[in-house]
Amino acid sequence: MQTLSKSAVSVRLSPEVRARLHALSEVRRSSASALVVQAVASFLDREEKREAIRRECIAAHEEYMLTGLHVTGEEVDAWVDRLLKGEKAELPECHA
């Protein structure tokens, strides 16, 4: 496993954001830098997941365009309702 060295990044913050960051760092007894690192990591996790979902949606649409196979919204809603009631429910089958 490759070890990555840390490097500094300069970020311009508005005075309001800077004040909020410093206030929170005092309350949390943490450095502003540590909070920024945590915030960036959380942002990247969320956005990487969002991008993965976007790619899955594009692939699903492309598959639908090729095959015409699909599941209706009503079928999905009924399936989810059964799951929420604690029932065992198989995924609806795709159809043309």
C-alpha positions as CSV (number, residue, x, y, z in Angstrom):
1,M,0.0,0.0,0.0
2,Q,1.4,3.4,-1.0
3,T,1.7,6.0,1.7
4,L,0.5,9.5,0.6
5,S,2.2,12.5,2.2
6,K,0.0,15.3,3.4
7,S,0.2,18.6,1.6
8,A,-1.3,22.0,2.3
9,V,-4.1,23.5,0.3
10,S,-5.1,27.1,0.4
11,V,-8.8,27.8,0.6
12,R,-10.3,31.3,0.6
13,L,-13.1,31.6,3.2
14,S,-15.5,34.5,3.6
15,P,-15.2,36.2,7.0
16,E,-18.5,34.8,8.1
17,V,-17.5,31.2,7.2
18,R,-14.1,31.7,8.9
19,A,-15.7,33.0,12.1
20,R,-18.1,30.0,12.1
21,L,-15.2,27.6,11.6
22,H,-13.2,29.1,14.4
23,A,-16.2,29.2,16.7
24,L,-16.9,25.5,16.1
25,S,-13.3,24.6,16.5
26,E,-13.3,26.2,19.9
27,V,-16.4,24.3,21.0
28,R,-15.1,21.0,19.7
29,R,-11.6,21.7,21.0
30,S,-10.3,20.8,17.6
31,S,-8.2,22.7,15.1
32,A,-9.9,24.5,12.3
33,S,-7.7,22.5,10.0
34,A,-9.0,19.2,11.4
35,L,-12.6,20.3,10.9
36,V,-11.9,21.4,7.3
37,V,-10.2,18.0,6.6
38,Q,-13.3,16.2,8.1
39,A,-15.7,18.4,6.1
40,V,-13.8,17.8,2.8
41,A,-13.7,14.0,3.4
42,S,-17.4,14.0,4.2
43,F,-18.1,16.0,1.0
44,L,-16.0,13.7,-1.1
45,D,-17.7,10.6,0.3
46,R,-21.2,12.0,-0.4
47,E,-20.3,13.2,-3.9
48,E,-18.6,10.0,-4.9
49,K,-21.7,8.1,-3.8
50,R,-23.9,10.5,-5.8
51,E,-21.7,10.1,-8.9
52,A,-21.9,6.3,-8.5
53,I,-25.7,6.5,-8.4
54,R,-25.6,8.8,-11.5
55,R,-23.5,6.3,-13.4
56,E,-25.9,3.4,-12.4
57,C,-28.9,5.4,-13.6
58,I,-27.2,6.1,-16.9
59,A,-26.3,2.4,-17.3
60,A,-29.9,1.4,-16.4
61,H,-31.3,3.8,-18.9
62,E,-29.0,2.6,-21.6
63,E,-30.0,-1.0,-20.8
64,Y,-33.7,0.0,-21.0
65,M,-33.1,1.7,-24.4
66,L,-31.4,-1.5,-25.7
67,T,-33.9,-4.1,-24.3
68,G,-37.1,-2.3,-23.5
69,L,-37.2,-4.2,-20.2
70,H,-38.5,-2.3,-17.2
71,V,-40.4,-2.3,-14.0
72,T,-43.2,0.2,-13.4
73,G,-43.2,2.7,-10.6
74,E,-46.4,1.0,-9.3
75,E,-44.6,-2.3,-9.2
76,V,-41.7,-0.9,-7.3
77,D,-44.0,0.9,-4.8
78,A,-45.9,-2.3,-4.1
79,W,-42.6,-4.2,-3.6
80,V,-41.4,-1.5,-1.2
81,D,-44.7,-1.5,0.7
82,R,-44.4,-5.2,1.3
83,L,-40.8,-4.9,2.5
84,L,-41.9,-2.1,4.9
85,K,-44.6,-4.3,6.3
86,G,-41.9,-6.9,7.1
87,E,-43.0,-9.3,4.4
88,K,-40.6,-11.2,2.3
89,A,-40.9,-9.9,-1.3
90,E,-39.0,-10.8,-4.4
91,L,-37.9,-8.0,-6.7
92,P,-40.4,-7.4,-9.4
93,E,-39.4,-9.0,-12.7
94,C,-38.5,-6.8,-15.6
95,H,-40.8,-7.0,-18.6
96,A,-41.2,-5.3,-22.0
